[in-house]
Amino acid sequence: MARKNYSAEQIIVMLRKIEVLCGQGKPIVEAVKAQGITENGPVE
């Protein structure tokens, strides 16, 4: 599966949305997954 390349602006928007979700009491792991970010192993 190909990696997505995000612009700096897209990353900032995602981080702000995650921050809002965490402020609403959602755990960080759930907030990150809600943004479509998944945990991957090391890239070889």
N, C-alpha and C positions, 0 to 999 in steps of 0.2 A: 504494500500500500504506500502511495506517495505521501510525502510530508507536505503540509501546507506552509506556505511562507506568508506570515502576517506582517502588515506594515506597523510602524510604531503607533499610529493612531488607533488601529484596530486592537492592539494589545492594551493600550491605555483604557479604551472603552470596556474591554472585558474585565480588566482589573477593577474598574470602578463599579461595575455590576456585581462582581464578587464581593467587594467591600460593602455594598448596600445589603446584599443577602446576609452577610455575616453580622451586620449591624441589626438585622431583624431576628437574630438568634439562630440562624442556620449554621450548622458546623461547616468548617472550611471545606472539608472533603465533598460534602453535598453541594455547596455553592460552586465549587470548581467543576464538578460533573454537570451541573445545571447549565454551564456555559459551553459544554461539549468538549472539555479538556479531559483527556484520559491519561492514566498512568501507564507509561511504557517502560520497557527495559532499556538497557544501554543500546545505542545505535552502533552497529559494527560496519 
